[in-house]
Amino acid sequence: MDLGIADRWAVICAASEGLGFSCAAALVAEGVNVVINARRPEPLKAAARRLQNINPAVSIKWVPGDITESQTQDTVLSASPMVDILVTNAAGPPTGNYSDWNRDIWYQAINTNMLTPISLIQIVIDEMVNRRFGRVINITSGTVKAPQSELGLSNGARGGLTGFICGLAKTDSLASNNVTINNLLPGAFDTNRLKQTFAQKASRCGDLPERIAMQRRQKIPAGRFGTPEEFGAYCAFLCSVYAGYITGQNILIDGGAYPGVF
Ligand SMILES: NC(=O)c1ccc[n+]([C@@H]2O[C@H](COP(=O)([O-])OP(=O)(O)OC[C@H]3O[C@@H](n4cnc5c(N)ncnc54)[C@H](OP(=O)(O)O)[C@@H]3O)[C@@H](O)[C@H]2O)c1
């Protein structure tokens, strides 16, 4: 299926590996030119090479830097001649216990997982409206719908982002000008982040990471963790010409793990 977005430009934040990289890979396969970002230059450069191998015909730019810093945000966005597609992403906050989280730790989580995507969107959204095409995807988390106590920092910061996006996406001038904003909510996907979460939980409970992983897998009806490629393919569809009527949604991709109806 041709998604109708060849020759568009996409900026994908936090994309040298994991879910961000898979979104970039799926877009590149569709003929989209991309700017990718991550903090460490060497893995980012290697990711750019892998993307170019997927599609030698597209332009790939890579801009290292911490996307939570406003200077990096400006540099990353201005590396793209235009921003038709924006995928916001950054590391999730650490797991822990509510009593350990002071104001500084809270501020860092809110800055990374709420204020950073909001700032990026604010910079690009008016131009998307002017050009009558825009797709914004925020990578958030399944815990927005089903919060877990040890992920309290994520629950709080991402909950704030979710509320803001729901209102923004329904702004008449956006939806009527073919500019959509959606949140993708990963359940358990087989990435380094997931492995780190298991390791942190294992050291807190005095257990083995492999046992924690097995227990988590057993709670997923699909019987496995998701692959980053599955996530990237969904992202590319939401960026497509066929997804112009989908906006303000929180789309859970979790192998059936969420227990509720809505
Ligand atoms: N995987 C899952 O099962 C899962 C489930 C729920 C939610 N999530 C959320 O989804 C997001 C992506 O997770 P993932 O599993 O893909 O993680 P990952 O495999 O650890 O990859 C994270 C990527 O983001 C980059 N990055 C992190 N912080 C950054 C920053 N401040 N500025 C720029 N680049 C940054 C990393 O490169 P550098 O380290 O070089 O910067 C790397 O490329 C996270 O917010 C995570 O909490 C994941």
The ligand as an SDF file (V2000), in Angstrom:
LIG
                    3D

 48 52  0  0  0  0  0  0  0  0999 V2000
    9.6750   -0.0340   24.8240 N   0  0  0  0  0  0  0  0  0  0  0  0
    8.5890   -0.0950   25.5340 C   0  0  0  0  0  0  0  0  0  0  0  0
    8.1080   -1.1750   25.8710 O   0  0  0  0  0  0  0  0  0  0  0  0
    7.9090    1.1670   25.9820 C   0  0  0  0  0  0  0  0  0  0  0  0
    6.6920    1.0520   26.6840 C   0  0  0  0  0  0  0  0  0  0  0  0
    6.0460    2.2030   27.0970 C   0  0  0  0  0  0  0  0  0  0  0  0
    6.6040    3.4360   26.8230 C   0  0  0  0  0  0  0  0  0  0  0  0
    7.7910    3.5190   26.1560 N   0  0  0  0  0  0  0  0  0  0  0  0
    8.3320    4.8590   25.9220 C   0  0  0  0  0  0  0  0  0  0  0  0
    8.6280    5.0420   24.5540 O   0  0  0  0  0  0  0  0  0  0  0  0
    9.7630    5.9020   24.4070 C   0  0  0  0  0  0  0  0  0  0  0  0
   10.8010    5.2280   23.5250 C   0  0  0  0  0  0  0  0  0  0  0  0
   11.1770    4.0300   24.1690 O   0  0  0  0  0  0  0  0  0  0  0  0
   12.1890    2.9810   23.5110 P   0  0  0  0  0  0  0  0  0  0  0  0
   11.7950    1.6770   24.0830 O   0  0  0  0  0  0  0  0  0  0  0  0
   12.2620    3.1660   22.0600 O   0  0  0  0  0  0  0  0  0  0  0  0
   13.5800    3.4680   24.1560 O   0  0  0  0  0  0  0  0  0  0  0  0
   15.0830    3.0950   23.7390 P   0  0  0  0  0  0  0  0  0  0  0  0
   15.1420    1.8300   22.9810 O   0  0  0  0  0  0  0  0  0  0  0  0
   15.8480    3.2070   25.0180 O   0  0  0  0  0  0  0  0  0  0  0  0
   15.5300    4.2780   22.7490 O   0  0  0  0  0  0  0  0  0  0  0  0
   15.5400    5.5900   23.1930 C   0  0  0  0  0  0  0  0  0  0  0  0
   16.0720    6.4910   22.0770 C   0  0  0  0  0  0  0  0  0  0  0  0
   15.8740    7.8410   22.4640 O   0  0  0  0  0  0  0  0  0  0  0  0
   17.1220    8.5560   22.4550 C   0  0  0  0  0  0  0  0  0  0  0  0
   16.9590    9.5710   23.5140 N   0  0  0  0  0  0  0  0  0  0  0  0
   16.5970    9.3450   24.7920 C   0  0  0  0  0  0  0  0  0  0  0  0
   16.5100   10.5070   25.4570 N   0  0  0  0  0  0  0  0  0  0  0  0
   16.7910   11.4940   24.5740 C   0  0  0  0  0  0  0  0  0  0  0  0
   16.8690   12.9020   24.6670 C   0  0  0  0  0  0  0  0  0  0  0  0
   16.6340   13.5420   25.8260 N   0  0  0  0  0  0  0  0  0  0  0  0
   17.1790   13.6190   23.5630 N   0  0  0  0  0  0  0  0  0  0  0  0
   17.4110   12.9860   22.3970 C   0  0  0  0  0  0  0  0  0  0  0  0
   17.3780   11.6450   22.2510 N   0  0  0  0  0  0  0  0  0  0  0  0
   17.0680   10.9020   23.3300 C   0  0  0  0  0  0  0  0  0  0  0  0
   18.1540    7.4690   22.6830 C   0  0  0  0  0  0  0  0  0  0  0  0
   19.4470    7.8060   22.2070 O   0  0  0  0  0  0  0  0  0  0  0  0
   20.5090    8.5710   23.1690 P   0  0  0  0  0  0  0  0  0  0  0  0
   20.5480    7.7720   24.4480 O   0  0  0  0  0  0  0  0  0  0  0  0
   21.7790    8.5850   22.4000 O   0  0  0  0  0  0  0  0  0  0  0  0
   19.9420    9.9410   23.3820 O   0  0  0  0  0  0  0  0  0  0  0  0
   17.5510    6.3550   21.8130 C   0  0  0  0  0  0  0  0  0  0  0  0
   17.7990    6.6140   20.4570 O   0  0  0  0  0  0  0  0  0  0  0  0
   10.2460    6.2020   25.8180 C   0  0  0  0  0  0  0  0  0  0  0  0
    9.7180    7.4190   26.2780 O   0  0  0  0  0  0  0  0  0  0  0  0
    9.6600    5.0650   26.6320 C   0  0  0  0  0  0  0  0  0  0  0  0
    9.4740    5.3970   27.9930 O   0  0  0  0  0  0  0  0  0  0  0  0
    8.4450    2.4240   25.7340 C   0  0  0  0  0  0  0  0  0  0  0  0
  1  2  1  0
  2  3  2  0
  2  4  1  0
  4  5  1  0
  4 48  2  0
  5  6  2  0
  6  7  1  0
  7  8  2  0
  8  9  1  0
  8 48  1  0
  9 10  1  0
  9 46  1  0
 10 11  1  0
 11 12  1  0
 11 44  1  0
 12 13  1  0
 13 14  1  0
 14 15  2  0
 14 16  1  0
 14 17  1  0
 17 18  1  0
 18 19  2  0
 18 20  1  0
 18 21  1  0
 21 22  1  0
 22 23  1  0
 23 24  1  0
 23 42  1  0
 24 25  1  0
 25 26  1  0
 25 36  1  0
 26 27  1  0
 26 35  1  0
 27 28  2  0
 28 29  1  0
 29 30  1  0
 29 35  2  0
 30 31  1  0
 30 32  2  0
 32 33  1  0
 33 34  2  0
 34 35  1  0
 36 37  1  0
 36 42  1  0
 37 38  1  0
 38 39  2  0
 38 40  1  0
 38 41  1  0
 42 43  1  0
 44 45  1  0
 44 46  1  0
 46 47  1  0
M  CHG  2   8   1  16  -1
M  END
$$$$
